[in-house]
């Protein structure tokens, strides 16, 4: 029995690791969605956190426990600059501009060879106990839980529903949105460094469009109205291909598509839906 469990752990440990990384990316996306903004800029924050954190470890020999907070700071700084530009745009233009930022990030990564290694990439010979990743995710979850229950959480929900009405209530929408960008940047930076620790190699293609679609899919599947939705969605989105491969390898893509369609049809607000929970409690009363 013990050997079987060890074999299962060895087989699926990397899957769990990537699920944690995707959860961090999903939380980064949720941070701005919570104030009504669709942004793909998490990819850029992840690149900043991953490359800068890796260089701090390689060149200055910083320990991992310091590199992860440094990656969060790098992502938050880039997010602050992004907020100065993106918040001047309307919603759909903002989403397109954030995609442009992803493309710019790739070009910078290809040409900033001293930082990224350019087209040859960058080896990441950093090894940490696997328990570090769940611990990091747990800390981020506690932060999001506290934020959701704080004045910021109330203000964010008001801005998401109607920024103009929120302003009449004394809530500064631009300030709340800027804070959301900073939270998104810090979380994305941590996710970028966590991905570097998982892959042990970084290149300009590591942080690209595929991450953008993964994080959006995770948030939509899990539910964009609660921070836990990003985590649940990331777990489902990461596990689905593995489960499909184990059951029917020849129809892996079909099973993935069918599962995603069923979730979107029958649970349009995602797997985690606080409004549905409230309605059920009211019916129970």
Backbone bond lengths (Angstrom), bond angles and torsions (degrees), N, CA, C in turn:
res aa  C-N    CA-C-N  psi(-1)  N-CA   C-N-CA  omega(-1)  CA-C   N-CA-C  phi
1 X - - - 1.470 - - 1.528 110.74 -
2 X 1.343 115.69 -45.99 1.458 120.00 -179.85 1.522 111.02 -62.88
3 X 1.352 115.93 -40.47 1.462 119.27 179.21 1.522 111.40 -65.21
4 X 1.326 115.51 -37.12 1.467 119.74 178.75 1.524 111.19 -64.18
5 X 1.317 115.73 -42.84 1.458 120.21 178.76 1.526 111.21 -64.25
6 X 1.337 115.29 -40.21 1.463 119.21 178.13 1.517 111.29 -64.43
7 X 1.340 116.65 -39.23 1.463 120.34 178.26 1.524 110.82 -64.72
8 X 1.335 116.52 -41.74 1.469 120.23 178.00 1.524 110.73 -63.78
9 X 1.329 116.40 -40.07 1.459 120.45 179.63 1.526 110.71 -64.38
10 X 1.324 116.69 -43.96 1.460 120.29 178.88 1.530 111.19 -64.00
11 X 1.338 116.26 -34.60 1.464 120.37 -176.76 1.526 112.04 -74.52
12 X 1.335 116.84 -35.00 1.463 119.78 -171.36 1.526 113.65 -115.11
13 X 1.326 117.57 7.04 1.462 119.12 179.69 1.524 111.28 -62.90
14 X 1.326 116.87 -43.01 1.465 119.34 179.78 1.520 111.01 -65.15
15 X 1.339 117.22 -35.73 1.472 120.13 177.66 1.514 110.67 -62.06
16 X 1.327 116.58 -43.45 1.464 120.49 177.70 1.527 110.45 -64.38
17 X 1.331 116.83 -39.51 1.459 120.00 178.60 1.519 112.16 -61.12
18 X 1.333 116.63 -45.14 1.465 119.69 179.25 1.535 111.02 -69.32
19 X 1.337 116.95 -30.45 1.463 119.59 175.29 1.527 110.33 -63.93
20 X 1.326 117.27 -39.08 1.466 121.33 178.10 1.521 110.42 -65.68
21 X 1.342 116.67 -43.69 1.464 120.40 177.86 1.521 110.28 -60.96
22 X 1.342 116.99 -45.38 1.466 120.48 178.78 1.523 111.50 -63.32
23 X 1.342 116.44 -34.16 1.467 119.88 177.48 1.527 110.69 -64.16
24 X 1.328 117.21 -39.41 1.464 120.78 177.59 1.527 110.42 -64.92
25 X 1.331 116.99 -42.31 1.460 120.01 176.63 1.531 110.88 -63.92
26 X 1.342 115.72 -39.77 1.459 119.14 178.57 1.519 112.05 -64.36
27 X 1.315 117.45 -41.39 1.466 121.05 177.73 1.529 110.94 -64.14
28 X 1.328 116.38 -37.12 1.458 119.75 176.61 1.527 110.89 -61.81
29 X 1.330 116.18 -42.15 1.469 120.24 177.86 1.520 111.12 -67.71
30 X 1.342 116.62 -41.35 1.462 120.33 179.08 1.526 111.75 -60.69
31 X 1.336 117.14 -34.06 1.466 120.43 -177.04 1.520 111.61 -56.45
32 X 1.334 117.52 -39.88 1.465 119.08 178.83 1.527 111.65 -87.09
33 X 1.340 116.95 -29.89 1.465 118.72 174.94 1.527 111.31 -63.39
34 X 1.328 116.35 -28.62 1.468 120.34 -178.82 1.524 112.20 -66.43
35 X 1.334 117.02 -15.38 1.468 120.27 175.02 1.526 110.79 -113.39
36 X 1.341 116.55 17.74 1.457 121.00 173.95 1.509 115.25 83.47
37 X 1.329 118.72 23.64 1.461 122.13 -177.98 1.524 109.73 -118.90
38 X 1.337 115.45 127.62 1.466 121.08 173.47 1.520 107.86 -97.55
39 X 1.328 116.03 115.83 1.464 120.96 -177.20 1.523 109.48 -138.24
40 X 1.331 114.94 138.42 1.465 121.43 176.00 1.528 111.30 -99.49
41 X 1.319 116.97 9.20 1.463 121.11 -172.43 1.519 113.50 -68.41
42 X 1.326 118.23 -9.70 1.459 120.42 177.18 1.527 111.33 -53.68
43 X 1.334 116.41 -34.08 1.464 120.42 179.27 1.528 110.39 -59.36
44 X 1.329 116.69 -42.89 1.466 120.90 179.33 1.526 110.64 -66.43
45 X 1.339 117.38 -41.23 1.466 120.35 178.75 1.529 110.43 -63.43
46 X 1.335 115.86 -39.25 1.461 120.27 179.01 1.525 110.95 -63.30
47 X 1.338 115.88 -41.29 1.464 119.65 179.11 1.528 110.84 -63.57
48 X 1.331 116.13 -43.16 1.466 119.94 178.99 1.519 110.55 -61.54
49 X 1.330 117.02 -47.00 1.455 120.54 -179.99 1.515 112.62 -65.22
50 X 1.348 116.42 -42.43 1.457 120.19 -177.45 1.514 113.43 -66.94
51 X 1.328 116.74 -49.94 1.466 119.75 -176.85 1.531 112.13 -71.26
52 X 1.335 116.63 -44.48 1.469 118.88 -179.15 1.522 110.68 -68.06
53 X 1.320 116.96 -42.19 1.463 119.69 178.27 1.519 111.81 -62.05
54 X 1.330 116.21 -41.68 1.465 119.73 178.98 1.528 111.45 -63.52
55 X 1.331 117.06 -42.52 1.459 120.15 179.82 1.529 111.69 -66.09
56 X 1.312 117.20 -36.64 1.472 119.69 176.33 1.524 110.92 -61.87
57 X 1.337 115.57 -38.21 1.460 119.62 179.27 1.527 111.80 -72.21
58 X 1.329 116.78 -39.79 1.459 120.63 -175.69 1.528 112.29 -78.92
59 X 1.319 116.67 -44.59 1.460 120.35 -173.77 1.526 113.19 -87.40
60 X 1.341 116.70 -40.38 1.460 120.29 -176.85 1.525 112.41 -104.50
61 X 1.347 115.53 -3.09 1.471 121.46 176.65 1.533 112.54 60.75
62 X 1.332 115.70 38.52 1.458 119.75 175.66 1.531 109.40 -70.38
63 X 1.322 118.22 141.17 1.469 120.06 174.68 1.529 110.91 -70.79
64 X 1.316 115.41 157.47 1.465 120.43 -176.01 1.521 112.48 -59.27
65 X 1.325 116.31 -36.29 1.455 119.47 -178.40 1.531 111.99 -66.15
66 X 1.334 117.79 -18.49 1.462 121.37 173.16 1.521 111.67 -96.08
67 X 1.330 116.20 -28.97 1.468 120.77 -178.73 1.530 111.04 -66.07
68 X 1.318 117.15 -39.41 1.472 120.12 -178.96 1.534 111.92 -63.25
69 X 1.343 119.99 -47.99 1.471 118.65 174.46 1.533 112.55 -61.97
70 X 1.337 117.22 -35.64 1.465 120.06 178.03 1.521 110.41 -63.94
71 X 1.332 117.00 -38.67 1.464 120.66 177.01 1.527 110.39 -63.95
72 X 1.338 116.53 -37.54 1.471 120.14 176.85 1.521 110.75 -63.15
73 X 1.332 117.34 -41.97 1.462 121.21 178.84 1.525 110.28 -64.36
74 X 1.351 117.09 -43.01 1.465 120.83 179.47 1.528 110.85 -60.19
75 X 1.333 116.75 -44.12 1.463 120.15 178.53 1.512 112.13 -65.66
76 X 1.340 117.36 -39.17 1.461 121.15 -179.44 1.526 111.28 -66.86
77 X 1.337 117.11 -39.39 1.467 120.38 179.03 1.520 110.39 -63.52
78 X 1.332 116.62 -45.99 1.464 119.63 177.76 1.528 110.82 -63.12
79 X 1.336 116.87 -37.66 1.464 120.54 179.04 1.523 111.30 -64.63
80 X 1.315 117.20 -35.17 1.462 119.98 178.54 1.523 110.81 -64.11
81 X 1.335 116.40 -43.78 1.467 119.80 176.76 1.529 110.85 -64.93
82 X 1.345 116.22 -39.50 1.468 119.78 178.43 1.519 111.06 -63.50
83 X 1.343 116.92 -38.59 1.458 120.48 180.00 1.526 111.28 -63.80
84 X 1.326 117.16 -37.45 1.466 120.53 179.53 1.519 111.32 -58.99
85 X 1.332 116.56 -32.42 1.466 120.73 -177.76 1.528 111.24 -93.15
86 X 1.334 116.87 -51.22 1.456 121.15 -171.53 1.525 112.80 -67.52
87 X 1.334 117.79 -34.67 1.459 119.48 -177.09 1.527 112.99 -71.36
88 X 1.320 116.70 -6.43 1.463 120.05 174.49 1.529 111.87 -83.20
89 X 1.333 116.94 -9.70 1.458 122.15 -173.98 1.518 111.24 -102.74
90 X 1.335 116.23 158.29 1.459 121.58 172.91 1.529 109.65 -72.46
91 X 1.332 115.66 168.84 1.461 120.79 -169.77 1.525 113.67 -56.45
92 X 1.354 118.15 -52.19 1.457 118.98 -176.23 1.524 111.75 -69.60
93 X 1.353 116.39 -36.21 1.460 119.31 176.80 1.527 110.98 -67.97
94 X 1.325 115.58 -32.07 1.459 119.93 178.23 1.527 110.36 -64.47
95 X 1.345 117.07 -43.18 1.461 120.50 178.98 1.528 111.08 -62.55
96 X 1.342 116.12 -42.74 1.464 119.62 178.80 1.521 111.25 -65.83
97 X 1.321 116.54 -40.04 1.467 120.01 178.90 1.528 111.06 -64.86
98 X 1.323 117.00 -35.12 1.468 119.07 178.23 1.525 110.77 -68.29
99 X 1.336 117.59 -33.83 1.467 120.18 173.98 1.522 110.40 -65.38
100 X 1.337 115.99 -39.58 1.463 119.60 176.78 1.526 110.37 -61.22
101 X 1.336 116.69 -36.27 1.465 120.39 178.09 1.525 111.15 -63.25
102 X 1.337 116.29 -35.21 1.466 120.28 176.71 1.527 110.29 -63.43
103 X 1.327 116.41 -43.85 1.463 120.64 179.24 1.526 111.17 -65.14
104 X 1.328 115.99 -40.87 1.471 119.99 177.68 1.512 110.57 -62.90
105 X 1.324 116.27 -39.53 1.465 120.74 179.40 1.526 110.93 -59.77
106 X 1.321 116.54 -41.31 1.468 119.74 179.63 1.525 111.11 -65.17
107 X 1.331 116.79 -41.52 1.466 120.09 179.23 1.529 110.44 -63.36
108 X 1.331 116.00 -43.62 1.470 120.25 178.26 1.533 110.17 -62.00
109 X 1.339 116.22 -42.73 1.465 120.03 -179.49 1.521 111.66 -63.31
110 X 1.323 117.71 -32.97 1.455 121.03 179.94 1.521 112.02 -73.93
111 X 1.329 117.47 -26.98 1.457 120.33 -173.88 1.530 113.79 -104.85
112 X 1.314 117.76 -21.50 1.470 120.34 178.56 1.521 109.25 -85.99
113 X 1.314 115.72 69.69 1.464 120.70 -172.29 1.535 113.19 -62.84
114 X 1.327 117.19 -32.48 1.465 119.36 -179.77 1.521 111.77 -63.86
115 X 1.322 116.56 -29.66 1.466 121.20 -178.17 1.519 112.28 -94.31
116 X 1.335 116.21 -40.96 1.466 120.75 -169.89 1.523 114.46 -111.29
117 X 1.315 117.53 -11.85 1.455 119.37 -174.75 1.509 113.51 84.43
118 X 1.346 116.93 -2.61 1.460 121.10 178.28 1.516 112.34 63.91
119 X 1.329 115.92 -144.84 1.462 120.85 -176.48 1.529 111.88 -67.61
120 X 1.326 117.17 -21.69 1.468 120.04 179.78 1.525 112.65 -79.72
121 X 1.320 116.92 -13.63 1.446 119.86 177.96 1.525 113.03 81.16
122 X 1.299 114.37 -173.35 1.466 120.88 -173.87 1.527 108.98 -140.09
123 X 1.316 116.20 123.02 1.459 120.07 176.70 1.526 109.95 -75.25
124 X 1.333 115.60 140.88 1.469 121.05 -178.37 1.528 108.14 -121.40
125 X 1.326 117.46 80.98 1.476 120.39 -178.27 1.520 112.44 -80.67
126 X 1.319 115.45 54.02 1.464 121.22 -179.66 1.522 108.74 -112.26
127 X 1.304 116.43 130.31 1.457 120.68 -178.81 1.535 108.65 -128.40
128 X 1.311 115.05 126.92 1.464 120.69 179.48 1.521 108.76 -130.15
129 X 1.313 118.64 155.21 1.463 120.25 174.99 1.520 110.83 -57.95
130 X 1.334 115.54 141.79 1.466 118.83 -177.23 1.520 111.67 -60.07
131 X 1.326 117.73 -29.07 1.463 121.47 -177.86 1.522 112.42 -61.22
132 X 1.337 117.15 -18.06 1.464 119.83 179.90 1.526 111.12 -63.44
133 X 1.329 117.13 -40.15 1.466 120.32 -177.02 1.533 112.14 -64.62
134 X 1.347 120.10 -50.86 1.474 118.74 175.15 1.522 112.71 -59.37
135 X 1.333 116.99 -35.29 1.470 119.40 179.59 1.521 110.39 -65.66
136 X 1.323 117.13 -41.72 1.467 120.78 178.28 1.520 110.16 -62.75
137 X 1.339 116.75 -45.90 1.464 119.82 179.02 1.527 110.93 -61.27
138 X 1.317 117.44 -40.10 1.465 120.80 179.19 1.529 110.95 -61.67
139 X 1.326 117.06 -42.52 1.469 120.65 178.55 1.521 110.55 -62.63
140 X 1.335 116.54 -43.71 1.469 120.42 179.44 1.529 110.26 -64.29
141 X 1.324 117.05 -39.33 1.466 120.75 177.85 1.525 111.25 -61.02
142 X 1.329 116.32 -43.45 1.474 120.07 179.23 1.529 109.69 -61.86
143 X 1.331 116.94 -40.76 1.468 120.26 179.03 1.523 110.43 -62.00
144 X 1.332 117.82 -45.89 1.459 120.95 179.94 1.529 111.10 -66.04
145 X 1.321 116.73 -36.59 1.464 119.81 177.60 1.521 110.81 -63.24
146 X 1.329 116.27 -44.40 1.455 120.03 179.44 1.526 111.22 -66.84
147 X 1.319 116.54 -39.32 1.467 119.88 178.46 1.525 111.06 -63.92
148 X 1.337 116.41 -41.02 1.460 119.86 -179.45 1.512 113.17 -63.43
149 X 1.335 116.90 -30.45 1.465 121.09 -178.92 1.523 112.62 -92.03
150 X 1.320 116.94 -1.87 1.464 120.93 -176.47 1.525 111.56 -93.62
151 X 1.350 115.04 179.94 1.450 119.73 175.87 1.523 111.01 -60.66
152 X 1.325 116.41 -35.31 1.466 119.48 178.21 1.522 111.03 -60.19
153 X 1.341 117.79 -42.43 1.454 120.85 179.77 1.516 112.26 -61.25
154 X 1.332 116.17 -42.77 1.474 120.15 177.67 1.523 110.21 -63.21
155 X 1.333 116.44 -44.75 1.461 120.94 -179.67 1.524 111.02 -64.19
156 X 1.343 116.89 -40.20 1.462 120.65 -179.77 1.524 110.98 -62.71
157 X 1.335 116.81 -42.11 1.465 119.61 179.17 1.519 111.06 -65.55
158 X 1.315 117.24 -37.43 1.463 120.50 178.18 1.524 111.09 -66.07
159 X 1.330 117.07 -42.35 1.465 120.82 178.98 1.516 110.45 -65.48
160 X 1.327 117.08 -37.03 1.467 120.14 179.59 1.521 111.07 -64.76
161 X 1.324 116.71 -40.84 1.457 119.77 -178.74 1.521 111.79 -69.82
162 X 1.320 117.44 -46.88 1.468 121.04 179.55 1.523 108.38 -165.36
163 X 1.329 116.00 107.74 1.466 120.22 -176.62 1.521 111.73 -64.70
164 X 1.345 116.89 -35.58 1.466 119.88 -178.86 1.521 110.98 -66.51
165 X 1.325 116.57 -43.74 1.463 120.26 178.04 1.526 110.45 -65.15
166 X 1.337 116.35 -39.69 1.463 120.11 178.51 1.526 110.94 -60.63
167 X 1.332 116.51 -38.07 1.467 120.18 179.24 1.515 111.35 -64.51
168 X 1.335 117.53 -36.95 1.471 120.47 178.98 1.523 111.66 -68.40
169 X 1.336 116.51 -20.88 1.463 121.14 178.47 1.523 112.28 -89.19
170 X 1.315 116.42 4.50 1.453 120.45 178.65 1.515 114.48 90.51
171 X 1.326 117.00 11.24 1.460 121.57 178.43 1.528 108.99 -94.97
172 X 1.330 119.49 123.21 1.471 120.99 179.56 1.530 111.05 -81.60
173 X 1.339 118.41 101.96 1.475 120.01 -175.55 1.523 113.80 -57.71
174 X 1.344 117.94 -42.82 1.454 119.62 -177.03 1.530 111.29 -63.68
175 X 1.328 116.69 -39.32 1.463 119.66 179.17 1.523 111.22 -66.23
176 X 1.325 116.70 -41.79 1.465 120.67 179.25 1.519 109.98 -65.26
177 X 1.335 117.51 -41.91 1.466 120.84 178.86 1.525 111.43 -65.21
178 X 1.320 117.07 -37.94 1.469 120.15 177.32 1.523 110.59 -64.09
179 X 1.337 116.73 -42.81 1.466 120.11 176.15 1.527 111.06 -60.53
180 X 1.334 116.09 -38.94 1.467 119.91 178.00 1.522 110.69 -62.59
181 X 1.328 116.95 -40.16 1.464 120.55 176.55 1.527 110.91 -61.84
182 X 1.323 117.32 -43.26 1.463 120.71 -179.95 1.530 111.48 -63.19
183 X 1.326 116.12 -42.27 1.466 120.33 177.63 1.527 110.18 -63.71
184 X 1.338 115.78 -43.16 1.459 120.72 178.27 1.521 110.70 -62.02
185 X 1.334 116.69 -43.06 1.457 120.55 -179.34 1.513 112.56 -63.87
186 X 1.329 117.11 -44.53 1.463 120.73 -179.98 1.531 110.95 -63.67
187 X 1.326 116.52 -43.91 1.467 120.16 179.69 1.525 111.10 -66.66
188 X 1.333 116.20 -42.01 1.462 119.59 177.86 1.514 112.20 -64.11
189 X 1.339 117.31 -38.29 1.460 120.35 177.16 1.515 112.36 -61.72
190 X 1.337 116.36 -42.52 1.465 120.33 176.64 1.528 110.47 -62.92
191 X 1.342 115.96 -42.85 1.459 119.50 177.92 1.512 112.53 -61.21
192 X 1.339 116.83 -38.83 1.453 120.21 178.56 1.518 112.47 -63.73
193 X 1.336 116.91 -40.52 1.460 120.45 177.90 1.523 110.55 -70.22
194 X 1.325 116.84 -37.44 1.471 120.05 177.52 1.526 110.48 -62.80
195 X 1.335 117.06 -38.19 1.463 120.10 177.18 1.523 110.94 -65.03
196 X 1.326 116.85 -38.88 1.465 120.53 177.18 1.529 110.82 -61.43
197 X 1.331 116.65 -39.56 1.465 120.47 179.20 1.522 111.46 -68.51
198 X 1.338 116.86 -28.10 1.464 120.57 178.69 1.519 111.70 -78.41
199 X 1.337 117.23 -42.33 1.459 121.40 -173.51 1.526 113.09 -85.24
200 X 1.335 117.34 -30.02 1.469 123.05 -174.71 1.523 112.22 62.43
201 X 1.327 116.53 17.04 1.463 120.85 177.01 1.524 108.16 -159.64
202 X 1.330 116.05 137.76 1.453 121.46 178.66 1.522 109.62 -127.80
203 X 1.325 116.27 145.24 1.456 122.24 175.57 1.524 107.74 -147.77
204 X 1.333 118.89 170.71 1.470 120.36 177.68 1.523 113.52 -57.80
205 X 1.339 117.21 -24.28 1.466 120.21 -179.53 1.523 112.63 -85.57
206 X 1.340 117.71 -9.82 1.462 119.69 -179.58 1.520 111.06 -63.93
207 X 1.323 115.44 -44.24 1.467 120.78 -179.06 1.534 107.99 -106.53
208 X 1.325 115.17 90.07 1.463 118.04 -177.16 1.524 109.62 -144.74
209 X 1.323 116.25 -162.19 1.467 122.35 -169.76 1.518 112.49 -57.15
210 X 1.345 117.82 -33.24 1.469 119.28 -177.29 1.525 111.81 -58.49
211 X 1.331 117.24 -36.62 1.470 120.24 177.32 1.522 110.24 -66.26
212 X 1.331 116.99 -38.80 1.467 120.89 179.93 1.519 111.14 -59.43
213 X 1.320 116.92 -45.87 1.464 120.00 -179.31 1.524 111.36 -70.74
214 X 1.327 116.50 -35.18 1.460 119.55 178.56 1.520 111.30 -63.12
215 X 1.325 116.81 -45.09 1.465 119.09 -176.15 1.527 111.18 -70.36
216 X 1.342 117.51 -37.35 1.466 119.32 177.64 1.517 110.23 -65.46
217 X 1.345 116.86 -43.95 1.460 120.48 179.02 1.522 111.03 -61.06
218 X 1.325 117.02 -40.78 1.461 120.30 -179.68 1.517 111.35 -62.37
219 X 1.333 116.92 -44.07 1.463 120.39 -178.28 1.526 111.15 -68.97
220 X 1.326 117.18 -41.40 1.473 120.59 -179.90 1.524 110.44 -65.14
221 X 1.324 116.46 -43.70 1.463 119.86 -179.42 1.515 111.48 -66.62
222 X 1.316 116.26 -45.26 1.460 119.40 -177.08 1.511 113.67 -74.63
223 X 1.322 116.62 -32.96 1.460 121.24 -177.93 1.513 110.33 122.30
224 X 1.321 115.79 123.43 1.468 120.29 -175.14 1.525 113.17 -92.69
225 X 1.342 117.42 10.39 1.459 120.53 -178.20 1.527 112.71 -108.21
226 X 1.335 115.91 6.47 1.459 119.99 176.61 1.516 107.78 -153.72
227 X 1.333 116.72 142.09 1.463 119.88 -177.23 1.522 112.64 -61.94
228 X 1.331 117.47 -28.75 1.462 119.66 179.72 1.523 111.61 -67.10
229 X 1.337 117.12 -23.24 1.456 120.23 178.85 1.517 112.47 -60.84
230 X 1.335 116.79 -37.07 1.468 119.97 179.63 1.525 110.74 -63.88
231 X 1.310 117.07 -37.05 1.463 121.15 -178.42 1.527 110.78 -72.48
232 X 1.330 115.77 -47.17 1.465 119.78 179.10 1.526 110.20 -63.02
233 X 1.329 116.67 -42.84 1.455 120.26 179.14 1.520 112.10 -62.30
234 X 1.330 116.59 -39.52 1.470 120.06 178.67 1.526 110.77 -64.86
235 X 1.336 117.13 -41.15 1.462 120.38 178.58 1.524 110.84 -63.01
236 X 1.342 116.43 -45.22 1.466 120.28 -179.81 1.521 110.54 -65.54
237 X 1.331 116.52 -46.57 1.458 121.08 -176.40 1.523 111.10 -64.15
238 X 1.330 117.52 -33.42 1.464 120.84 179.28 1.520 111.60 -79.60
239 X 1.334 116.63 -35.77 1.463 120.12 -176.12 1.520 113.00 -79.33
240 X 1.334 117.63 -29.93 1.468 120.25 -175.60 1.531 113.27 -54.12
241 X 1.331 119.06 -50.94 1.468 118.15 -179.86 1.528 113.15 -60.68
242 X 1.339 116.72 -36.46 1.465 120.59 -179.79 1.521 110.43 -66.74
243 X 1.334 116.32 -44.26 1.472 120.64 179.66 1.522 110.50 -65.46
244 X 1.330 115.67 -44.23 1.469 119.64 179.69 1.520 110.89 -62.45
245 X 1.327 116.85 -39.29 1.464 120.86 178.95 1.523 111.07 -64.32
246 X 1.323 116.75 -34.50 1.460 120.15 -179.71 1.526 112.63 -76.15
247 X 1.337 116.97 -32.14 1.472 120.51 -175.98 1.526 111.23 -86.19
248 X 1.323 115.74 -60.62 1.469 120.62 -178.13 1.529 108.78 -134.73
249 X 1.316 117.43 86.18 1.470 119.66 -176.39 1.516 113.79 -56.73
250 X 1.317 116.52 -35.86 1.468 119.75 -176.83 1.521 112.20 -69.98
251 X 1.336 117.05 -22.62 1.462 120.85 -177.02 1.533 111.00 -116.52
252 X 1.321 116.18 29.68 1.465 120.69 -175.93 1.521 111.57 -57.27
253 X 1.331 117.60 -50.54 1.450 120.75 -177.74 1.524 111.96 -65.34
254 X 1.349 115.80 -36.22 1.473 120.03 178.71 1.519 110.72 -64.56
255 X 1.338 116.36 -46.16 1.463 119.69 179.88 1.524 111.15 -63.31
256 X 1.320 116.72 -39.99 1.466 119.89 176.98 1.516 110.79 -59.47
257 X 1.344 115.89 -47.84 1.461 120.02 -178.53 1.513 112.76 -63.46
258 X 1.350 116.57 -42.46 1.468 120.54 179.98 1.528 110.56 -63.39
259 X 1.323 116.93 -44.43 1.467 120.58 179.95 1.524 111.22 -61.69
260 X 1.330 116.69 -43.37 1.462 120.01 -179.81 1.523 110.96 -65.95
261 X 1.329 116.86 -40.95 1.470 120.12 179.32 1.527 111.10 -63.71
262 X 1.336 117.19 -42.63 1.469 120.15 -179.95 1.524 111.18 -61.89
263 X 1.327 116.13 -40.66 1.468 119.46 179.20 1.521 110.29 -64.27
264 X 1.339 117.02 -43.94 1.460 120.33 -177.25 1.535 112.01 -70.27
265 X 1.350 117.07 -31.25 1.466 119.98 -179.72 1.523 111.52 -76.07
266 X 1.320 116.66 -48.01 1.459 120.59 -173.91 1.531 113.25 -92.11
267 X 1.331 116.92 -17.75 1.467 120.76 177.12 1.522 108.87 -132.87
268 X 1.342 116.37 68.68 1.474 119.40 -173.95 1.525 114.09 -62.13
269 X 1.320 117.78 -23.65 1.465 120.97 178.53 1.530 111.88 -95.28
270 X 1.337 116.15 9.35 1.448 120.60 176.96 1.523 112.88 95.57
271 X 1.326 114.65 174.06 1.462 120.46 -178.12 1.530 111.99 -70.81
272 X 1.319 117.13 -30.28 1.466 121.81 178.17 1.525 107.74 -107.61
273 X 1.331 115.99 110.67 1.468 120.87 -175.41 1.535 109.37 -130.97
274 X 1.328 118.55 94.80 1.471 120.93 -179.22 1.523 113.51 -58.19
275 X 1.342 117.59 -35.29 1.463 119.68 -179.51 1.522 110.76 -62.62
276 X 1.346 117.12 -41.67 1.454 120.57 179.38 1.524 110.37 -64.88
277 X 1.338 116.49 -36.31 1.465 119.49 177.33 1.523 110.55 -62.62
278 X 1.339 116.82 -42.81 1.473 119.94 -179.88 1.516 111.21 -64.59
279 X 1.338 116.66 -40.44 1.463 119.96 179.41 1.526 111.53 -63.40
280 X 1.323 115.82 -39.28 1.461 119.26 179.18 1.525 111.27 -66.56
281 X 1.334 116.56 -38.96 1.457 119.38 177.51 1.522 111.05 -64.52
282 X 1.333 116.17 -39.49 1.468 119.82 179.27 1.527 111.12 -65.46
283 X 1.350 117.65 -38.92 1.460 120.14 177.94 1.523 110.30 -66.16
284 X 1.348 115.05 -37.45 1.461 119.10 -179.50 1.515 112.11 -64.94
285 X 1.342 116.59 -30.71 1.457 120.44 178.27 1.521 111.49 -74.88
